[in-house]
Amino acid sequence: MTTRIDDTLSHLKQPIAISNWLYFVAFLVFIMVIVGGITRLTESGLSITEWKLITGTLPPLNEAAWLSEFEKYKQIPEFQEINGPAGMGLAEFKHIYFWEWAHRLLGRLIGLAFALPFFWFALKRAIPKGYGLRLTALLILGGMQGVIGWWMVTSGLTERTDVSHFRLAAHLLMALAILGALVWTALDLRRLATHQSKPSTLTLFGVVVILVLFIQLLFGAYTAGLNAGHVAKTWPLMYGHFFPNGLDWATDFWTKLNNDARLIHFIHRWWAWVAVVFLIVLARRIRQQSRKASIAIHSAFGVQILLGIATVMSGVNIYYAVMHQAVGALVVIATAWGVHILGRERADHATKKPQ
């Protein structure tokens, strides 16, 4: 009898321990999104022109090392065309260097915070059946995120004065996808600990909600990459017009859709309300199963809308803009929670034996 009780407690503790670990990693990714936003808004992303996985962990430790890094930065277009003529000195360079260094260091810490416990749980054979492949996929995605980050930086080192907004979008969306996947997997493990072995499944409506939110996040990333938030400082109209005035339609629509700052700003501004409608429906559908999740969804998108308006009307004030990116990550977390709850009923139904 004692052995059976011990086995049951072990069955409960292992998924809970792994779930708690994934929540911790998700928290670190959330902080990473915030630091990434600060790095972008302070124009710090191109300050480190090399990728050194090990030696790059430490910042320059003496004046000669700082001058060496500054000289490397002076060779890229951002300094030659923007910061050099503006009179940037070593002190200003140290400031932007700090945020890019902090961003990269946090990425390394997240890698260790995921990889080391993962290998420990695997060594102890504590990973529940069916979750080893999923956790391995998350590890691979984390590694890919580092590669995408450097790929993004390289786009601004030779011919451009900033990074490609397409690559920035890929970097940000990958981070948010990993964040959502971490939360989803942690929630599945919580279910496993309560003897609900079937993971939650995506419903059709859940997929639609995710796609609607993806579009909003994509154009949000484009807005950030193209500095499109500066296009208009008025809301709800854009300088007296609902639709941006004077758009040049000489180029094809697809090119304009992905590159025109005014059109992208307009879409991000108003597609937000499409996302709100779907999130309200999601919150209402899950209200009976989890009032907390419903409140979380409403609160996240409500604050996000207000911060978006404040960011625009303040001329992209850095504090509002950083909070806007942070709460955007909270919207992703709340949505993942809600869609997960929506899929539990189907998963539970699938586990019932036919009478």
C-alpha positions, -999 to 999 in steps of 0.1 A, spaced: 0 0 0 28 24 9 45 18 -24 13 25 -43 9 58 -24 45 68 -32 40 60 -69 9 82 -69 26 111 -52 55 108 -77 30 108 -106 16 140 -93 48 158 -83 67 152 -116 43 170 -139 38 198 -114 75 203 -111 80 204 -148 50 227 -152 65 251 -126 98 251 -144 81 260 -177 62 288 -160 95 302 -148 110 300 -183 79 317 -196 84 345 -171 120 349 -183 108 350 -219 83 377 -209 111 398 -194 131 392 -226 102 407 -246 103 438 -225 141 441 -227 139 435 -265 114 464 -267 137 487 -248 166 477 -270 146 485 -301 132 518 -288 166 530 -277 180 521 -311 205 498 -294 202 467 -315 232 473 -338 256 484 -311 273 450 -309 285 441 -344 297 406 -337 282 374 -323 305 357 -297 286 330 -279 310 326 -250 333 356 -248 304 379 -256 289 371 -223 311 397 -206 309 434 -216 341 454 -223 361 455 -190 385 484 -197 387 516 -217 407 500 -245 381 473 -249 353 499 -250 372 519 -276 377 488 -297 339 481 -296 332 517 -305 355 515 -335 337 485 -348 303 503 -344 317 533 -363 321 511 -394 284 505 -399 259 527 -417 239 535 -385 268 554 -370 281 569 -403 248 582 -414 229 589 -382 247 588 -348 281 600 -361 267 632 -376 246 636 -344 278 637 -324 276 604 -305 305 599 -282 317 569 -261 294 577 -232 263 575 -255 277 543 -271 280 527 -237 243 533 -231 231 516 -262 257 489 -259 243 480 -224 208 473 -236 219 450 -265 244 432 -242 216 428 -216 193 414 -243 218 389 -255 229 379 -219 192 373 -210 189 351 -241 218 330 -230 203 327 -194 170 316 -208 188 289 -229 205 276 -197 173 279 -177 156 256 -202 184 233 -213 199 223 -179 166 214 -161 154 196 -193 184 174 -194 181 168 -156 145 157 -159 154 136 -189 182 119 -170 159 112 -141 133 98 -165 108 123 -150 94 136 -182 59 121 -187 52 100 -218 44 121 -248 61 153 -235 97 145 -244 93 154 -280 74 186 -272 100 198 -248 127 189 -273 109 210 -299 108 240 -275 145 236 -269 152 237 -307 129 267 -311 148 285 -284 181 278 -303 165 290 -335 154 322 -318 190 330 -311 199 324 -348 170 345 -359 182 373 -336 216 374 -351 201 371 -386 181 402 -378 211 421 -366 232 413 -397 205 430 -419 216 463 -404 254 460 -405 262 467 -441 237 486 -463 209 497 -439 208 520 -410 184 498 -391 174 461 -391 149 446 -416 114 449 -403 107 415 -418 134 399 -397 124 419 -366 89 406 -371 102 370 -373 122 375 -341 94 390 -321 67 366 -333 90 336 -326 95 349 -290 57 352 -286 51 318 -301 76 302 -277 59 321 -248 25 307 -258 38 272 -263 55 272 -228 22 283 -212 2 257 -231 25 229 -222 26 239 -186 -12 239 -185 -13 204 -201 11 191 -174 -12 206 -148 -40 186 -162 -19 155 -162 -12 159 -125 -50 157 -119 -52 125 -138 -66 142 -170 -41 125 -192 -54 138 -226 -37 172 -235 -60 200 -245 -67 202 -283 -71 231 -306 -106 238 -317 -116 255 -349 -125 287 -331 -93 286 -312 -73 284 -344 -93 314 -358 -86 334 -326 -49 326 -329 -48 337 -366 -66 369 -359 -42 377 -331 -12 367 -353 -22 393 -379 -24 420 -352 10 410 -338 26 409 -372 15 444 -381 25 455 -346 60 441 -354 60 459 -387 49 491 -370 79 488 -346 104 479 -374 93 508 -396 88 533 -368 53 536 -381 40 546 -348 53 581 -356 31 584 -387 2 600 -368 -1 614 -333 -38 617 -334 -66 592 -325 -90 579 -337 -85 599 -370 -51 602 -386 -47 639 -390 -84 644 -398 -88 613 -419 -100 578 -410 -79 563 -438 -44 578 -443 -45 605 -469 -23 607 -500 -11 570 -502 8 563 -534 -7 533 -551 18 531 -579 34 500 -563 15 467 -561 -8 462 -531 13 433 -516 44 454 -515 26 484 -500 8 462 -475 42 450 -462 63 481 -465 42 513 -464 44 528 -428 11 547 -431 -9 517 -443 7 494 -418 -1 519 -390 -37 521 -401 -41 483 -402 -25 478 -368 -47 506 -354 -80 491 -366 -74 454 -368 -70 456 -331 -107 460 -328 -112 428 -349 -90 410 -324 -110 425 -295 -142 411 -309 -128 376 -312 -112 378 -277 -145 389 -262 -162 359 -277 -134 336 -265 -137 351 -230 -174 346 -230 -171 310 -241 -148 300 -213 -164 321 -186 -182 292 -170 -151 269 -170 -127 296 -157 -138 331 -146 -102 340 -139 -91 333 -175 -121 353 -188 -111 383 -166 -75 379 -177 -84 381 -214 -106 411 -209 -81 429 -187 -52 422 -211 -68 435 -243 -84 464 -224 -51 477 -211 -34 470 -244 -59 491 -263 -54 520 -239 -16 517 -241 -18 516 -279 -37 549 -280 -14 565 -254 16 554 -274 3 570 -306 -9 602 -290 23 607 -270 45 604 -301 57 570 -291 67 578 -256 92 551 -246 75 542 -214 41 537 -230 57 519 -259 76 494 -237 44 488 -216 25 483 -249 49 455 -259 49 440 -224 11 439 -223 10 425 -258 29 395 -244 3 393 -216 -24 392 -243 -6 362 -259 -5 344 -225 -41 351 -217 -52 340 -252 -32 308 -249 -49 301 -215 -83 308 -230 -78 287 -261 -64 259 -239 -95 259 -218 -117 259 -249 -100 228 -261 -103 209 -228 -139 198 -233 -130 181 -266 -100 164 -249 -121 153 -220 -148 140 -244 -122 120 -263 -110 102 -232 -145 90 -223 -151 54 -231 -181 46 -252 -210 31 -232 
